[in-house]
Amino acid sequence: MSEKIKITVVIDDEKQNTVGEEQKLKRILLTQDPFMTIMSVLQENRLLTGSLCGGRGECGRCAVQFLDGAPMPSPLERKRFSPEELRRGYRLACIAKPRTDCVIKLLKKEEPAVPILTKTILVSENIDLSGQEKERAENQTAGVTECSNQPTDRVKNAIKTSGVTEYMIAVDLGTTTIAMQLVSMKTGEAVDTYCEHNPQRSYGADVLSRIQASCAGHREELQRLVCESLLRGLRRFLIFLTMREGDPEKGAAKLCCMCLAGNTAMEHLLMGYDVQSLGRSPFTPVEIGVQETTISELFACLGETDVKNLPVYLAPGISAFVGGDVVAGLYAMRMVPGLEDAGGVRFLIDLGTNGEMAITDGRHMLVTATAAGPAFEGSGESALIGTDRIALTASLLRRGILDETGLLSEPYFTEGVPVEPVRNHMFTEAVGNRTAEARMPNGGAGKAGDGTSCRMKKEDIRALQMAKAAIRAGIEILWQETGCPKVDRLYLAGGFGYELDAEAAYAIGLLPAVLRGRVQVVGNTSLAGAFLMGRALWEGRIDRDAFEETLSSGITVESINLAKRKNFAALYLQYMNLEEN
């Protein structure tokens, strides 16, 4: 066995850059086997939250600086860092494998607060996307919550005004974010909201990375991370209930249940299931039906809980690719067989890291999902959120800076287009008031190499092309296999869809141009469906056996595996072009 090497970790080093000035620094001494990556020991000691690329050296989030004992840089690191940064010891923790004792400095790289959509627009309230900007601007404050651990004024006001004594917790267990709401069982009003990044992102931004991490021995850690997040939200809501019970005029408050809706992999990781079968053909889930447990059983991995007998429901899925978040969305939009709302052929698309979609004509339903990756959510060096990328791409096409194949013209081909990122503008003003040109220096006239810190490069455009091609091909296949009907409504769900510029989406070919005037924004349908389904389960209004049988039936509901469709590859290549179609 090889002798372990010593790794000295320097923390909170904002001014010092040399080993000779170490006396003022906080230092932690660790040991590990040689030839292992620095990330492994940092994650084990919770000194690094990980990377968004699953340790493939693509996101740059795990950058560290070797103050002594730096290993030779890899080709990926030479591409990521400048020659000067490499000389100063900058390396990627997920790649760097020191062979001797070393000293490393952790580089602080704080993630911006992420606005998380919690608003849902009911079917009866839907209007066309082109006329929805005013409604979004007027209602955005109540519908969007930024990550926070502090009770809000909404909680305090609810304590004074709410006469409802029964509540439940609805959870949207997303791949990127987790949104929890304390909801009145009687009125459906959300009296408090808790949101945060899904902490499992330290093992990768996408589902496949987390499946691989679980299979590599991190199953318990992945479960613990998400359970700790849920427990933080639960404790926040218990503060509200305790404050309410302390008011003699309000009486006792009862927390009835919790209902979670997430994709199949997220729900499996939460329950601590073996996910090997989700990562390989034929992609068989361990459990796909309605699941019921308790808080004490769910949080057994933490060794503590606050509400031991609280029932917990997990929304059922349809397949390994179409999980409880999609079913919850279908339930909220009354698209589930037996709950159909009049309205002809309808499409539901939830755009994000995973692109889930469903189409129904009221008799049959086809569902599928495709891996869009993080391109829609704004990862990468451009620092643009996904909807900004789409708006800017459409603008570049219109002005001839970008052609339909994704090729940038000079002088932008090498260095990219300079962009002023608009951080945290999501849902704070109508999209129509922020043009892509306004986000480009000098109306987009900036030159490559002018010192602008943020650039949209060819790699960003290529990632967007690949994501949009997968989504657009999926839409086409579902439509064709339904018989090429006229689509009456297309619902766009999720935070991405909520602020998407529809005309920009048509311009790059993300959405079919024929659907102009029939696209409607519906908000966070997963969260809304978690509440509606959880309440129905609690009240006994859902026949679980019949519901699961309907969802698993190949007659009423059919799950499509796009990878097995012969025309998927051809359609994917066809829709790589950035053009209206």
Residue pairs with C-beta under 8 A, 6 or more apart in sequence:
2 33
2 34
2 35
3 34
4 31
4 32
4 33
4 34
5 31
5 32
5 33
5 34
5 98
5 99
5 100
5 101
5 102
6 29
6 30
6 31
6 101
6 102
7 29
7 30
7 31
7 32
7 38
7 41
7 98
7 101
7 102
7 103
7 104
8 27
8 28
8 29
8 30
8 101
8 102
8 103
8 104
9 27
9 28
9 29
9 30
9 42
9 47
9 104
9 105
9 106
10 16
10 22
10 25
10 26
10 27
10 67
10 103
10 104
10 105
10 106
11 25
11 26
11 27
11 28
11 47
11 106
12 25
12 26
13 25
13 105
13 106
14 108
16 22
16 24
16 25
17 65
17 67
17 88
17 105
18 67
19 67
19 68
19 103
22 103
28 45
28 47
30 41
30 45
31 41
32 40
32 41
34 97
34 98
34 99
34 100
35 97
35 99
36 97
37 55
37 93
37 94
37 95
37 96
37 97
38 64
38 91
38 93
38 96
38 97
38 98
38 104
39 48
39 50
39 51
39 55
39 62
39 93
39 94
42 48
42 64
42 93
42 106
43 49
43 50
43 202
47 106
48 62
48 64
48 93
48 106
48 202
49 199
49 201
49 202
50 61
50 62
50 201
50 202
50 203
50 204
51 58
51 59
51 61
51 62
51 93
51 94
51 202
51 204
52 59
52 61
52 201
52 204
52 205
52 374
52 379
53 59
53 61
53 94
53 204
53 205
53 209
54 203
54 204
54 205
54 206
54 208
54 209
54 210
54 212
54 213
55 62
55 94
55 204
55 209
56 94
57 74
57 76
57 77
57 80
57 92
57 94
57 95
58 76
59 205
59 379
59 380
60 80
60 92
60 381
61 109
62 92
62 93
62 94
63 80
63 81
63 90
63 91
63 92
63 93
63 107
63 109
64 90
64 91
64 92
64 93
64 96
64 104
64 105
64 106
64 107
65 88
65 89
65 90
65 91
65 104
65 105
65 107
66 89
66 90
66 91
66 96
66 98
66 102
66 103
66 104
66 105
67 89
67 103
67 104
67 105
68 102
68 103
69 98
69 100
69 101
69 102
69 103
70 89
70 91
70 96
70 98
70 102
71 91
71 96
71 97
71 98
71 99
73 81
73 86
73 91
74 92
74 95
74 96
76 92
76 95
77 86
77 90
77 91
77 92
77 95
77 96
78 86
80 92
81 90
81 91
111 197
112 423
112 424
113 146
113 147
113 424
114 146
114 147
114 176
114 177
114 195
114 197
115 144
115 145
115 146
115 424
115 426
115 427
115 428
115 495
116 144
116 145
116 146
116 147
116 177
116 179
116 195
116 495
117 143
117 144
117 179
117 427
117 494
117 495
117 498
117 523
117 524
118 143
118 144
118 145
118 172
118 179
118 181
118 190
118 193
118 195
118 523
118 524
118 527
119 139
119 140
119 142
119 143
119 144
119 498
119 523
119 524
120 143
120 332
120 522
120 523
120 524
120 525
120 527
120 528
121 135
121 520
121 521
121 522
121 523
123 333
123 334
123 341
123 343
123 522
126 489
126 491
126 520
126 521
126 522
127 135
127 520
128 517
128 518
128 519
128 520
129 492
129 500
129 502
129 519
129 520
129 521
130 502
130 503
130 516
130 517
132 520
132 521
133 430
133 431
133 432
133 433
134 430
136 427
136 430
136 498
136 499
136 521
137 429
137 430
140 427
140 428
143 427
143 523
144 426
144 427
145 179
145 193
145 194
145 195
146 195
146 424
147 195
147 196
147 197
148 194
148 195
149 194
149 232
149 236
151 192
151 236
151 239
151 240
152 192
152 193
154 191
154 192
155 191
155 192
155 239
155 240
155 243
156 243
158 191
158 192
158 240
158 244
159 240
159 243
159 244
159 247
159 250
162 184
162 189
162 191
162 244
162 250
163 250
164 184
164 185
164 186
164 187
164 189
165 250
165 251
165 252
165 253
165 254
166 184
166 185
166 186
166 253
166 254
166 256
167 182
167 183
167 184
167 185
167 191
167 237
167 241
167 253
167 254
167 255
167 256
168 182
168 183
168 185
168 255
168 256
168 257
168 258
168 259
168 531
168 534
168 535
168 538
169 180
169 181
169 182
169 183
169 233
169 234
169 237
169 255
169 257
169 258
169 259
170 180
170 181
170 183
170 190
170 258
170 259
170 261
170 527
170 528
170 530
170 531
170 534
171 178
171 179
171 180
171 181
171 230
171 233
171 258
171 259
171 260
171 261
171 262
171 527
171 530
172 178
172 179
172 180
172 261
172 262
172 325
172 524
172 526
172 527
172 530
173 198
173 226
173 260
173 261
173 262
173 266
173 267
173 270
173 325
174 198
174 262
174 266
174 325
174 352
174 526
175 198
175 205
175 206
175 207
175 263
175 265
175 266
175 352
175 353
175 354
176 197
176 198
176 201
176 205
176 352
176 353
176 374
176 377
177 195
177 196
177 197
177 198
178 195
178 196
178 197
178 198
178 226
178 229
178 230
178 233
179 193
179 194
179 195
179 524
179 527
180 193
180 194
180 195
180 230
180 233
180 234
180 237
181 190
181 192
181 193
181 194
181 527
181 531
182 190
182 191
182 192
182 193
182 237
182 240
183 189
183 190
183 191
183 531
184 190
184 191
185 256
185 535
185 538
188 531
191 240
192 236
192 237
192 240
194 232
194 233
194 236
194 237
196 229
196 232
196 233
198 226
198 229
198 266
199 225
199 226
199 228
199 229
200 210
200 222
200 225
200 226
200 269
202 225
203 209
203 210
203 213
203 218
203 222
204 210
204 212
204 213
205 353
205 373
205 374
205 377
205 379
206 353
206 354
206 371
206 373
206 374
207 263
207 265
207 266
207 353
207 354
207 371
208 279
208 371
210 222
210 265
210 269
211 265
211 275
211 276
211 278
211 279
212 279
213 222
214 222
214 269
214 274
214 275
215 275
215 276
215 279
219 269
219 272
219 274
219 275
220 272
220 301
222 269
223 269
223 270
223 271
223 272
223 301
224 301
224 302
226 266
226 269
226 270
227 270
227 298
227 299
227 301
227 302
228 302
230 260
230 298
230 299
231 299
231 302
231 305
231 306
234 258
234 295
234 306
234 307
235 306
237 255
238 255
238 306
238 307
241 253
241 255
244 250
244 253
245 251
245 252
245 253
255 307
255 310
256 310
256 311
256 538
257 310
257 311
257 312
257 313
257 534
257 537
257 538
258 295
258 310
258 311
258 312
258 313
258 534
259 312
259 313
259 314
259 315
259 530
259 531
259 533
259 534
259 535
259 537
260 267
260 270
260 312
260 313
260 314
260 315
260 324
260 530
261 314
261 315
261 324
261 325
261 327
261 328
261 329
261 526
261 527
261 529
261 530
261 533
262 270
262 314
262 315
262 323
262 324
262 325
262 526
263 317
263 323
263 324
263 325
263 326
263 354
263 356
263 369
264 278
264 285
264 288
264 317
264 319
264 320
264 321
264 322
264 323
264 324
265 275
265 278
265 320
265 323
266 323
266 325
267 291
267 314
267 315
267 317
267 323
267 324
268 275
268 278
268 285
268 286
268 287
269 275
270 298
270 314
271 287
271 291
271 293
271 298
271 314
272 301
273 286
273 287
274 286
275 286
277 283
277 284
277 285
277 286
277 320
278 284
278 285
278 320
283 319
283 320
283 321
283 561
284 320
285 317
285 319
285 320
288 316
288 317
288 318
288 319
288 552
289 316
289 544
289 548
289 552
290 313
290 314
290 315
290 316
290 537
290 542
290 544
290 547
290 548
291 313
291 314
291 316
292 311
292 312
292 313
292 314
292 537
293 311
293 312
293 314
294 308
294 309
294 310
294 311
294 312
295 305
295 306
295 307
295 308
295 309
295 310
295 312
296 305
296 308
296 309
297 312
298 312
299 305
311 538
313 533
313 534
313 537
313 538
314 324
315 323
315 324
315 325
315 327
315 328
315 331
315 529
315 530
315 533
316 324
316 327
316 547
316 548
316 551
317 323
317 324
317 326
317 327
317 551
318 326
318 327
318 367
318 551
318 552
318 557
318 559
319 367
319 559
319 561
321 356
321 368
321 369
321 559
321 561
322 356
322 358
322 367
322 368
322 369
322 559
323 356
325 350
325 356
325 526
325 529
326 348
326 350
326 356
326 358
326 367
326 369
326 526
327 336
327 529
327 533
327 551
328 525
328 526
328 527
328 528
328 529
328 530
328 532
328 533
329 348
329 350
329 356
329 493
329 525
329 526
329 528
329 529
330 336
330 348
330 358
330 365
330 529
331 339
331 529
331 532
331 533
332 522
332 525
332 526
332 528
332 529
332 532
333 341
333 346
333 348
333 491
333 522
333 525
334 340
334 341
335 341
335 346
335 348
335 358
335 360
335 365
336 550
336 551
337 365
337 550
337 556
337 557
338 550
340 360
340 362
343 488
343 489
344 361
344 362
344 486
344 488
344 489
345 359
345 360
345 361
345 362
345 482
345 485
345 486
345 487
345 488
346 359
346 360
346 487
346 488
346 489
346 490
346 491
347 357
347 358
347 359
347 475
347 478
347 479
347 487
347 489
347 490
347 491
348 357
348 358
348 359
348 490
348 491
348 493
348 522
348 525
349 355
349 356
349 357
349 471
349 475
349 490
349 491
349 492
349 493
349 497
350 356
350 357
350 493
350 494
350 497
350 525
350 526
351 372
351 376
351 471
351 492
351 493
351 494
351 496
351 497
351 500
352 372
352 376
352 377
352 494
352 495
352 496
353 371
353 372
353 373
353 374
353 376
353 377
354 369
354 370
354 371
354 372
355 369
355 370
355 371
355 372
355 376
355 467
355 470
355 471
355 474
356 367
356 368
356 369
357 367
357 368
357 369
357 370
357 471
357 474
357 475
357 478
358 365
358 366
358 367
358 368
358 478
359 365
359 366
359 478
359 479
359 482
359 487
360 366
361 482
361 485
363 556
364 482
364 555
364 556
364 557
364 558
365 556
365 557
365 558
366 478
366 481
366 482
366 558
366 559
366 560
367 557
367 558
367 559
367 560
368 474
368 477
368 478
368 559
368 560
368 561
368 562
369 474
370 470
370 471
370 473
370 474
370 562
371 470
372 467
372 470
372 471
373 463
373 466
373 467
374 380
375 386
375 389
375 460
375 463
375 464
375 466
375 467
376 386
376 389
376 464
376 467
376 496
377 385
377 386
377 496
378 384
378 385
378 386
378 388
378 389
380 459
380 460
380 463
381 454
381 455
381 457
381 459
381 460
382 389
382 416
382 419
382 421
382 454
382 455
382 456
382 457
382 460
383 419
383 421
383 423
383 454
384 392
384 419
384 421
384 454
384 456
384 460
385 422
385 426
386 464
386 496
387 426
387 431
387 496
387 499
387 500
387 501
388 421
388 422
388 436
388 439
389 456
389 460
389 464
390 464
390 500
390 501
390 504
390 505
390 508
390 510
391 431
391 434
391 435
391 436
391 439
391 501
391 504
392 417
392 419
392 436
392 439
392 440
392 456
393 402
393 456
393 461
393 464
393 504
393 508
393 578
394 436
394 501
394 503
394 504
394 507
394 508
395 435
395 436
395 437
395 440
395 444
395 504
396 402
396 408
396 417
396 436
396 444
397 403
397 404
397 507
397 508
397 578
397 579
398 507
399 444
400 409
401 408
401 409
401 412
401 417
401 444
402 408
402 409
402 461
402 578
403 409
403 578
404 577
404 578
404 579
405 577
405 578
406 458
406 461
406 462
406 465
406 576
406 577
406 578
407 413
407 458
408 416
408 417
408 458
408 461
411 447
411 448
411 449
412 448
413 458
414 448
415 448
415 449
415 455
415 457
416 448
416 455
416 456
416 457
416 458
416 460
417 440
417 444
417 446
417 448
417 455
417 456
417 457
418 440
418 441
418 446
418 447
418 448
418 450
418 452
418 454
418 455
419 439
419 440
419 441
419 452
419 454
419 455
419 456
420 439
420 440
420 441
420 452
420 454
421 439
421 454
422 434
422 439
425 434
426 495
426 499
427 495
427 498
427 499
431 499
431 500
431 501
432 501
436 444
436 504
437 443
437 444
440 446
441 450
441 452
446 452
448 455
464 508
465 576
465 578
466 576
468 508
468 509
468 510
468 575
468 578
469 572
469 573
469 574
469 575
469 576
470 572
471 510
472 509
472 510
472 511
472 512
472 571
472 575
472 581
473 562
473 568
473 571
473 572
473 574
473 575
474 562
475 511
475 512
476 512
476 571
476 575
477 560
477 562
477 565
477 567
477 568
477 571
478 560
479 485
479 487
480 567
481 560
487 515
487 518
488 518
489 518
489 519
489 520
490 511
490 515
490 518
490 519
490 520
491 520
491 521
491 522
491 525
492 498
492 500
492 519
492 520
492 521
492 522
493 522
493 523
493 524
493 525
493 526
494 523
494 524
494 525
494 526
495 524
497 521
497 522
498 521
498 523
498 524
500 521
502 511
502 516
502 519
505 511
506 512
506 513
506 516
506 580
507 580
508 578
508 579
508 580
509 575
509 577
509 578
509 579
509 580
509 581
511 519
512 581
513 580
513 581
533 542
536 542
537 544
550 556
550 557
551 557
562 568
575 581
